[in-house]
Each structure stands twice: as C-alpha cells, then as structure tokens.
Amino acid sequence: MSAGDTSWVLGASALVLFMTPGLAFFYGGFVRNKNVLGTIMQSFIVMGLVGVLWVVIGYTLAFGPDAGGWGIIGNLDNFGLKGVGALGDSQAGPGIPSEAFMIFQAMFAIITPALITGAFAERAKFGPFLIFMAAWSLLVYAPVAHWVFDVEGWIAHDVKGIDFAGGTAIHVNAGAA
C-alpha cells in the first residue's frame, strides 16, 4: 500500500465531504426564512442516511462482483463490507486500500442525493423525503455507479466509456431525478 496515494484519496474524500454542507448552505440561501433550517437539515440528514446505506448495502451494489454477468448491478457478496478489506488493492488501482476507495466513493454517493435536495426545497415533507432519498440511492445511484465506475459495469466494460469526473453517475443522475 502506498501511504502517499492513500493520503491523497482520503484527503480528496474529505474535500468532497465538505461540499455537502456547502451545498446545504447554498440551498438554504435560496429559500424563505421559515424554511432555511429545514432545507439545510435535508442535506445534512442525507449525509448520515446515505453514509449508513452505503456501508451496509450500497457499496456492494455499486462495486461488488457483477450479478448475472450483464454489468447492471453488483451482487450482495460484500454486504455490510464483508471481505472488503481482505480484497487487497482496490479498483482504484494498486497501492490504494479497498477501504479508502470505499470512503472515496461514499462521498460521491452522499453528494449526489444532496444535489437533489434543492429541487425539494420548500416542497417536500420530511418523512417522504427520507424514503425517496433512501430508495433513490439504492435503486438509481448504485446501479448507475456500477455501470460507469465498476470494471464489470456495462458502460465501463462493454461500451468502453470513461467517466473521469463523475459526470454520468453523479450529475446526469442527479439532474434526471
């Protein structure tokens, strides 16, 4: 394992994590005074909700071994991160531990639904919002991340598509939502 590469990935992960509170305050500035806290809270709650979902099941759906061989979604072999640390080098490349890669990808799984919260500002009740975000993260983001970012995903493997900055899995996905 490379200490420099690992430090770089974890530092980049921290910077992406800081984007979510920034986005929360940005969206909070666009709403009426009575809805500022609710709008900010939505982005912060997404951080916790998606973070837990990612560790439990999201990572294996996005980066687990391919289910069915079609490149659509990962299987549940790594449910709850079972065996992730034992994999050695990650899909990010040699020298980067699987745990660091998982954290890095978790930050993108968190910021993507946080981008959607701007569309919900002043419009959604909190309970249905949480249900939608949980379902969207698992049923929409995780499969698209598998398509684009996983080496066995159909866009990355079959079409040979390369997504350097997350434009497909993150921005197109959030924009379509």
Phi and psi in degrees as a GROMACS rama.xvg file:
@    title "Ramachandran Plot"
@    xaxis  label "Phi"
@    yaxis  label "Psi"
@TYPE xy
-97.1092  120.311  SER-2
-64.3613  -37.6724  ALA-3
-66.7304  -46.1922  GLY-4
-63.6988  -41.8662  ASP-5
-64.6441  -42.3221  THR-6
-62.4696  -40.2944  SER-7
-62.9259  -45.6822  TRP-8
-65.1129  -43.1135  VAL-9
-68.648  -36.6318  LEU-10
-64.8657  -42.3599  GLY-11
-63.7986  -36.2518  ALA-12
-62.6599  -42.2501  SER-13
-63.7089  -40.0034  ALA-14
-65.0888  -40.2672  LEU-15
-66.3173  -37.7668  VAL-16
-61.6753  -36.7008  LEU-17
-68.3404  -17.9799  PHE-18
-66.903  -31.3477  MET-19
-66.9368  -48.3253  THR-20
-62.4639  -35.7736  PRO-21
-61.2392  -41.9257  GLY-22
-64.8451  -38.8016  LEU-23
-61.4385  -45.6701  ALA-24
-69.4552  -34.6387  PHE-25
-61.3562  -49.7998  PHE-26
-65.9525  -34.8243  TYR-27
-62.5679  -28.0078  GLY-28
-75.4724  -12.5738  GLY-29
-96.112  -10.5311  PHE-30
-103.199  168.249  VAL-31
-66.5125  158.018  ARG-32
-53.7093  -38.5269  ASN-33
-69.5492  -16.0535  LYS-34
-111.072  4.72065  ASN-35
-61.5025  -51.7905  VAL-36
-63.5904  -40.0695  LEU-37
-63.546  -40.4685  GLY-38
-67.7412  -43.6578  THR-39
-64.4657  -41.279  ILE-40
-61.1401  -35.508  MET-41
-58.3951  -46.0141  GLN-42
-67.1133  -38.6395  SER-43
-69.2833  -37.944  PHE-44
-66.0704  -36.3423  ILE-45
-59.9024  -36.0188  VAL-46
-58.2145  -47.2636  MET-47
-71.9997  -46.1436  GLY-48
-61.2117  -52.8835  LEU-49
-70.5048  -33.0375  VAL-50
-59.3206  -45.2488  GLY-51
-68.5362  -44.9553  VAL-52
-61.0642  -37.6718  LEU-53
-63.2723  -44.8764  TRP-54
-66.108  -42.8883  VAL-55
-72.4155  -50.4265  VAL-56
-139.38  -26.2751  ILE-57
-62.0996  -42.1655  GLY-58
-63.2119  -41.8592  TYR-59
-70.1169  -31.0432  THR-60
-69.4123  -35.0701  LEU-61
-87.0749  -38.0173  ALA-62
-126.409  7.13999  PHE-63
-73.7591  169.831  GLY-64
-55.1438  143.597  PRO-65
-61.137  132.807  ASP-66
-91.6368  117.944  ALA-67
86.8086  -11.6447  GLY-68
78.5337  10.5524  GLY-69
-98.7228  -7.08033  TRP-70
76.4735  23.3888  GLY-71
-90.6088  -45.4732  ILE-72
-156.244  153.66  ILE-73
-79.4233  160.711  GLY-74
-90.1297  -173.655  ASN-75
-98.1165  22.5184  LEU-76
-60.8087  -32.888  ASP-77
-104.086  28.836  ASN-78
-54.9005  129.473  PHE-79
67.2338  24.7761  GLY-80
63.9026  24.1927  LEU-81
-61.5795  121.661  LYS-82
78.3523  3.22358  GLY-83
-66.8244  -44.3896  VAL-84
-67.8104  -23.98  GLY-85
-79.4506  -7.56289  ALA-86
-75.9886  -13.846  LEU-87
78.1159  -131.543  GLY-88
-62.9494  147.465  ASP-89
-93.8273  -179.118  SER-90
-68.273  -16.1885  GLN-91
-71.1631  -20.7468  ALA-92
133.878  171.74  GLY-93
-66.8826  143.479  PRO-94
94.1496  -11.1826  GLY-95
-110.003  119.611  ILE-96
-65.4366  151.086  PRO-97
-58.99  -34.8522  SER-98
-64.6506  -40.4697  GLU-99
-66.1748  -40.8515  ALA-100
-62.693  -40.8184  PHE-101
-61.9604  -43.5406  MET-102
-63.9247  -43.7846  ILE-103
-59.5065  -47.084  PHE-104
-69.2796  -29.2352  GLN-105
-62.8992  -36.1656  ALA-106
-63.2663  -37.1626  MET-107
-73.6809  -33.517  PHE-108
-65.5476  -27.9739  ALA-109
-80.9495  -44.975  ILE-110
-70.3005  -29.6502  ILE-111
-63.0823  -52.0316  THR-112
-69.2902  -24.4283  PRO-113
-65.5772  -31.581  ALA-114
-62.4801  -33.0306  LEU-115
-72.2132  -24.8087  ILE-116
-60.0947  -24.6658  THR-117
-62.5893  -31.9596  GLY-118
-72.6941  -23.8476  ALA-119
-90.2023  -9.107  PHE-120
-54.5197  125.911  ALA-121
65.6371  12.4117  GLU-122
-123.822  -19.8125  ARG-123
-120.343  146.2  ALA-124
-79.6038  154.162  LYS-125
-66.3257  -43.2832  PHE-126
-60.6163  -55.3779  GLY-127
-61.0007  -32.9906  PRO-128
-59.7209  -46.4306  PHE-129
-63.2532  -42.9625  LEU-130
-62.5728  -44.124  ILE-131
-62.277  -45.4371  PHE-132
-63.7814  -40.6673  MET-133
-64.5524  -47.9982  ALA-134
-64.9976  -42.7216  ALA-135
-63.6149  -41.5138  TRP-136
-61.8131  -40.2128  SER-137
-85.8135  -36.178  LEU-138
-94.7412  -18.7929  LEU-139
-117.001  -57.6907  VAL-140
-64.353  -48.6189  TYR-141
-59.3072  -46.509  ALA-142
-63.6847  -40.9202  PRO-143
-66.8056  -38.0201  VAL-144
-61.8427  -38.1467  ALA-145
-64.2405  -43.57  HIS-146
-57.5433  -44.2407  TRP-147
-93.6706  -44.8869  VAL-148
-94.4542  -26.4222  PHE-149
-80.9945  142.414  ASP-150
-63.9585  -21.2026  VAL-151
-98.5819  0.0138379  GLU-152
-67.4343  149.83  GLY-153
-67.2922  -32.5494  TRP-154
-73.9341  -44.2676  ILE-155
-71.126  -39.1694  ALA-156
-90.9359  -52.6857  HIS-157
-80.8559  -45.1333  ASP-158
-86.4395  -16.4004  VAL-159
63.6826  31.9733  LYS-160
-75.0674  141.844  GLY-161
-121.025  124.982  ILE-162
-115.886  94.7808  ASP-163
-70.9739  -38.4429  PHE-164
-118.296  12.4736  ALA-165
82.6355  17.9353  GLY-166
-60.8847  -35.2618  GLY-167
-78.9389  -57.9719  THR-168
-69.8553  -29.7525  ALA-169
-100.39  -62.2938  ILE-170
-77.6643  -42.9312  HIS-171
-65.9595  -41.1539  VAL-172
-62.0754  -48.1417  ASN-173
-67.4342  -38.9734  ALA-174
-65.2386  -37.5152  GLY-175
-70.6599  -28.0094  ALA-176
